[in-house]
Amino acid sequence: MASGQEVHMGVSYAVGLPNVGEFGDPRTLLELAVAAEESGWDGVFVWDHVLYHEPDWPVANSVVALSAIAARTRRIRLAPLMTALPRRRVQVVAREIATLDVLSGGRMIFGAGLGSMDREYAAFGENASLRARARRLDASLSVLADLWAGDAVSRGEPVPVEQVSMRPTPVQRPRPPIWCAGRWPATAGFRRAAAWDGVMPIHTDYGRGTIMPASTLGEIRDLIATRRNGMQGFDIALEGRTEPATATETIAPYVRGGLTWWVEAMGWWRGGVREAWSRILAGPPDSP
């Protein structure tokens, strides 16, 4: 970590829930989220897919699920992580997230990325090229921020808007935090994230049950800090797996590397819904 950079003094803990497979039942997502709040977790973050690799798996709508969760909880932060924003109509997303922020009393975080499945674009006639998706993502984020600020917005391609303003605006001002996805060692996603409020990195060599080295997280932090001239007001979220007895020890080096949100990843690869219940009810780690 470069000298002179701010060190975040605390970390928050969220539960990460897929919206596919056995987690594709919105009632299950709601029950797990309520249990997470009652068990002391700080957030519940839900995947955003409309299709999945296994075509016969159920897929729940993340916005509908988060609406139910917002109505049944009072404290935890909520987020779709990550919304494949280029395949969404920006005006619909603006309304959805603003409405969810009002419904939840200002607890929403908005996560956005290119999306991990080309088929979610191509199967519906959308341009699946990464270049087109990146261009649309950047334009959509800019439009969202202005709409949530209550400004009158006009834009040209690739996201045309003609003199539109939206009410109500979100409870949070100037808007809900925007986190972006990044896939290390490629740096484009991290450069994008540096312009907003947070990042959730993954690594091409690590995933599902494995976590990138803490030293890599430090490299990511340094890259973003250089582009932002510091890390004030910026979140770094990392998804991984812990066991209750060793969770604090597992997370500690990442906190020292700049982590502000630990996302405990639930899924079919670690025992499914049954294991999710067990880990959630055990509660979050103690802060290092």
C-alpha positions in Angstrom: 0.0 0.0 0.0 1.4 3.4 -0.9 2.4 5.6 1.9 0.1 8.5 2.8 -3.1 6.7 1.7 -6.1 6.6 4.1 -6.7 3.4 6.0 -10.3 2.3 6.5 -10.8 1.6 10.1 -13.8 -0.8 9.9 -15.4 -3.4 7.8 -19.0 -4.4 7.1 -20.3 -7.9 6.5 -22.9 -8.9 3.9 -24.5 -12.1 2.7 -24.3 -12.7 -1.0 -27.1 -14.7 -2.5 -27.5 -16.2 -6.0 -30.9 -15.7 -7.7 -30.6 -19.0 -9.6 -31.0 -22.7 -9.0 -32.3 -23.6 -5.6 -31.8 -19.9 -4.7 -34.1 -19.0 -7.5 -37.2 -19.1 -5.3 -37.9 -15.5 -4.1 -39.5 -16.8 -0.9 -36.2 -18.5 0.0 -34.2 -15.3 -0.7 -36.6 -13.3 1.5 -36.4 -15.8 4.4 -32.6 -15.9 4.2 -32.4 -12.1 4.1 -34.6 -11.6 7.2 -32.5 -14.2 9.0 -29.4 -12.3 8.0 -30.6 -9.1 9.6 -31.7 -10.9 12.7 -28.3 -12.6 13.0 -26.3 -9.3 12.9 -25.2 -9.1 9.2 -24.9 -5.6 7.7 -26.1 -6.3 4.2 -27.8 -8.7 1.8 -26.6 -8.6 -1.8 -28.5 -10.5 -4.5 -27.2 -11.6 -7.9 -28.9 -10.2 -11.1 -29.4 -12.8 -13.8 -32.3 -13.3 -16.3 -30.8 -16.6 -17.6 -28.2 -19.0 -16.3 -25.8 -21.6 -17.7 -28.1 -24.5 -16.6 -31.2 -23.7 -18.7 -33.6 -25.7 -16.5 -32.7 -23.8 -13.3 -35.2 -21.4 -11.8 -34.2 -17.7 -11.9 -35.7 -15.1 -9.6 -36.1 -11.5 -10.5 -33.6 -9.6 -8.3 -35.6 -6.4 -8.1 -38.8 -8.1 -7.1 -36.9 -10.1 -4.5 -35.1 -7.0 -3.1 -38.5 -5.2 -2.9 -39.8 -8.0 -0.6 -36.6 -7.9 1.4 -36.7 -4.1 1.7 -40.3 -4.3 3.1 -39.4 -7.0 5.7 -36.2 -5.5 7.0 -35.2 -2.3 8.7 -31.4 -2.1 9.0 -29.4 -4.0 6.5 -28.0 -2.5 3.3 -29.4 -4.0 0.1 -27.9 -4.3 -3.4 -28.2 -6.1 -6.8 -24.6 -7.3 -7.4 -23.9 -7.0 -10.2 -26.6 -5.6 -12.5 -25.7 -6.2 -16.1 -26.7 -2.6 -16.8 -26.0 -2.6 -20.6 -28.8 -5.0 -21.2 -31.3 -2.9 -19.1 -33.3 0.2 -20.1 -31.8 3.0 -18.1 -35.2 4.6 -17.4 -36.5 1.4 -15.9 -33.5 0.9 -13.7 -33.6 4.5 -12.5 -37.2 4.1 -11.4 -36.6 0.7 -9.8 -33.6 1.7 -7.7 -35.1 5.1 -6.7 -38.3 3.3 -5.6 -36.3 0.7 -3.7 -34.3 3.4 -2.0 -37.6 5.1 -0.9 -39.1 1.8 0.2 -36.0 0.8 2.2 -35.5 4.2 3.8 -32.3 4.9 2.0 -30.5 1.5 2.2 -29.8 0.7 -1.4 -26.4 0.2 -3.1 -26.4 -0.1 -6.9 -23.9 -2.5 -8.4 -23.2 -2.5 -12.1 -21.1 -4.4 -14.6 -20.9 -5.7 -18.1 -22.4 -9.1 -17.2 -20.8 -12.5 -17.2 -23.0 -14.2 -19.7 -23.0 -13.2 -23.4 -26.2 -15.3 -23.9 -28.2 -12.8 -21.7 -27.6 -10.3 -24.5 -27.4 -12.4 -27.6 -30.5 -14.6 -26.9 -32.7 -11.4 -26.9 -31.1 -9.7 -29.9 -28.8 -7.4 -27.9 -25.2 -6.6 -28.9 -23.0 -8.9 -26.8 -19.7 -7.4 -27.8 -17.7 -6.3 -24.8 -16.8 -3.0 -26.5 -20.5 -2.1 -27.1 -21.4 -3.2 -23.6 -18.7 -1.1 -22.1 -19.7 2.0 -24.0 -23.4 1.5 -23.0 -22.4 0.9 -19.4 -20.5 4.1 -19.1 -23.3 6.1 -20.7 -26.0 4.5 -18.6 -24.2 5.2 -15.3 -23.9 8.9 -16.3 -27.6 9.1 -17.1 -28.6 7.2 -13.9 -26.6 9.6 -11.7 -28.2 12.7 -13.3 -31.7 11.2 -13.1 -31.3 10.3 -9.5 -30.0 13.9 -8.8 -33.3 15.2 -10.1 -31.7 17.0 -13.1 -33.3 17.4 -16.5 -31.3 15.0 -18.7 -30.7 15.0 -22.4 -28.2 12.6 -24.1 -27.4 11.2 -27.4 -26.3 7.7 -28.4 -25.7 5.1 -27.1 -28.3 5.9 -24.4 -30.6 8.6 -25.9 -32.6 10.7 -23.5 -34.6 13.8 -24.4 -35.2 16.4 -21.7 -36.4 14.0 -18.9 -36.4 14.5 -15.1 -37.7 11.9 -12.6 -39.5 12.1 -9.3 -39.2 10.9 -6.7 -35.5 11.0 -6.3 -33.8 8.4 -4.0 -33.7 9.1 -0.3 -29.9 9.1 -0.4 -28.3 12.2 -1.7 -27.0 12.9 -4.2 -27.9 9.2 -5.0 -27.4 5.6 -3.8 -23.7 4.5 -3.9 -22.6 3.1 -7.2 -20.2 0.1 -7.2 -18.7 -1.3 -10.3 -17.3 -4.7 -11.1 -13.7 -5.4 -12.0 -11.9 -8.5 -13.2 -8.2 -8.5 -12.3 -5.7 -8.3 -14.0 -7.6 -6.4 -16.6 -7.8 -2.8 -15.4 -10.7 -1.3 -17.4 -13.3 -2.1 -14.7 -11.2 -0.6 -12.0 -10.6 2.6 -13.9 -14.4 2.8 -14.3 -15.1 2.1 -10.6 -12.7 4.8 -9.6 -15.1 7.4 -11.0 -17.9 6.2 -8.7 -18.3 5.0 -5.1 -17.0 1.4 -4.9 -15.7 -1.7 -6.5 -16.2 -5.4 -6.2 -13.2 -7.2 -7.8 -12.8 -10.7 -8.9 -9.7 -12.4 -10.3 -9.4 -14.5 -13.4 -7.5 -17.2 -11.4 -9.7 -17.3 -8.3 -13.4 -17.8 -7.7 -16.1 -19.8 -5.9 -14.5 -21.0 -2.8 -11.1 -19.4 -3.3 -10.1 -15.8 -2.7 -7.6 -13.6 -4.5 -4.5 -13.0 -2.4 -4.6 -10.0 0.0 -1.6 -8.5 -1.8 -3.6 -8.4 -5.0 -6.4 -6.5 -3.3 -3.7 -4.1 -2.2 -2.6 -3.6 -5.8 -6.2 -2.9 -6.8 -6.6 -0.4 -4.0 -3.4 1.4 -5.0 -4.6 1.6 -8.6 -7.9 3.1 -7.6 -6.4 5.4 -5.0 -4.0 6.8 -7.6 -6.8 7.6 -10.0 -9.0 9.1 -7.2 -6.2 10.8 -5.4 -7.1 8.9 -2.2 -9.8 6.5 -1.0 -12.1 8.8 1.0 -15.7 7.8 0.5 -14.9 4.7 -1.6 -15.8 1.1 -0.8 -14.0 -2.1 -1.7 -16.1 -5.2 -1.5 -14.8 -8.7 -1.8 -16.8 -12.0 -2.1 -15.4 -15.1 -0.4 -16.0 -17.9 2.0 -15.3 -18.2 5.7 -16.0 -20.7 8.5 -17.3 -19.2 11.7 -14.4 -20.4 13.9 -11.7 -18.8 11.6 -13.6 -16.0 9.8 -11.9 -13.1 11.6 -8.4 -14.6 10.9 -9.3 -15.2 7.2 -10.6 -11.6 6.6 -7.9 -9.7 8.6 -5.3 -9.4 5.9 -7.9 -8.1 3.4 -9.0 -5.5 5.9 -5.4 -4.3 6.2 -5.4 -4.1 2.4 -8.3 -1.7 2.2 -11.4 -4.0 2.4 -14.6 -2.2 3.6 -17.2 -4.9 2.8 -16.8 -8.6 3.1 -19.5 -10.5 1.2 -20.0 -14.1 2.4 -20.8 -16.0 -0.8 -23.6 -18.5 -0.6 -24.3 -21.0 -3.4 -24.8 -24.5 -4.6 -21.0 -25.0 -4.6 -20.9 -24.8 -0.7 -23.8 -26.9 0.3 -26.7 -24.9 -1.1 -29.6 -23.4 0.8 -29.1 -25.7 3.8 -25.5 -24.5 4.3 -26.6 -20.9 3.7 -29.0 -21.2 6.6 -26.2 -22.5 8.8 -23.6 -19.9 8.0 -26.1 -17.0 8.2 -27.4 -18.0 11.6 -23.8 -18.3 12.9 -23.5 -14.6 12.3 -20.8 -12.3 10.8 -17.2 -12.4 11.9 -15.9 -10.2 14.6 -14.1 -7.2 13.1 -10.3 -7.7 13.1 
